Amino acid sequence: MSEDVVILMISVSTLLGTIGLIALIWAVKTGQFDDHAKFVDATRFDNEEDLQAAIKLEEKKKERREEIEARKNYRPPD
């Protein structure tokens, strides 16, 4: 590769990185990532059935992980 191409690639990537960093800083300063209403709405509109279903799902996942772990540690009798 010639030096001109390398210099061009480095300058373009630096420019794009700088633009991305500036956009990220702007988004954080203007509160683009703040979503406090999400948590309030989530608790307001969740019902008891959804909560129970989520608990059962977590319990099933835990049981499945324990079963897999028990199979990993299984040693047949000698």
Secondary structure in CASP SS format (residue, H / E / C, confidence):
PFRMAT SS
TARGET T0000
AUTHOR 0000-0000-0000
METHOD secondary structure of the structure
MODEL  1
M C 1.00
S C 1.00
E H 1.00
D H 1.00
V H 1.00
V H 1.00
I H 1.00
L H 1.00
M H 1.00
I H 1.00
S H 1.00
V H 1.00
S H 1.00
T H 1.00
L H 1.00
L H 1.00
G H 1.00
T H 1.00
I H 1.00
G H 1.00
L H 1.00
I H 1.00
A H 1.00
L H 1.00
I H 1.00
W H 1.00
A H 1.00
V H 1.00
K H 1.00
T C 1.00
G C 1.00
Q C 1.00
F C 1.00
D C 1.00
D C 1.00
H H 1.00
A H 1.00
K H 1.00
F H 1.00
V H 1.00
D H 1.00
A H 1.00
T H 1.00
R H 1.00
F H 1.00
D C 1.00
N C 1.00
E H 1.00
E H 1.00
D H 1.00
L H 1.00
Q H 1.00
A H 1.00
A H 1.00
I H 1.00
K H 1.00
L H 1.00
E H 1.00
E H 1.00
K H 1.00
K H 1.00
K H 1.00
E H 1.00
R H 1.00
R H 1.00
E H 1.00
E H 1.00
I H 1.00
E H 1.00
A H 1.00
R H 1.00
K H 1.00
N C 1.00
Y C 1.00
R C 1.00
P C 1.00
P C 1.00
D C 1.00
END
